[in-house]
Structures are given as C-alpha cells and as structure tokens.
C-alpha cells in the first residue's frame, strides 16, 4: 500500500537517513506510519517535531546523567 506523497518542493533540504537499526524496529516504525496514513519519512519528521523535551533538550523518557552531582569517594 502506498501512502500519500508530499507535494513536490515541500522539503527545502531533504537528506536520506543512513542509520542502522534493528529490522523489527524499522518494521514497527513503518507499521505505525501506515496506521497514520503517512510514509515512514513523514512519520519520523512528525515525531521529531512533536517530541516533548526536557529543559536540557532531551526526550522526557531518556535517562539523564547529572553533571551537578559530586562523585562519591568511598575512602
């Protein structure tokens, strides 16, 4: 099943993603995109644009490491 394409010249500087991910994750991404009626590329763009970020600019679900804590020395 093909998904609606974006109109020509919609993207001003398009690039191809070249990340290696697990096949199961790629298939899941494509399945979710298809349920939304968009291509995997459009889905990734929407995901990036709408991802809730913390004050540090990281996704809310991503674990953070705090540089403000002093290391504990077990002396």
Helices and strands as residue ranges (DSSP letters): H 23-35, H 40-49
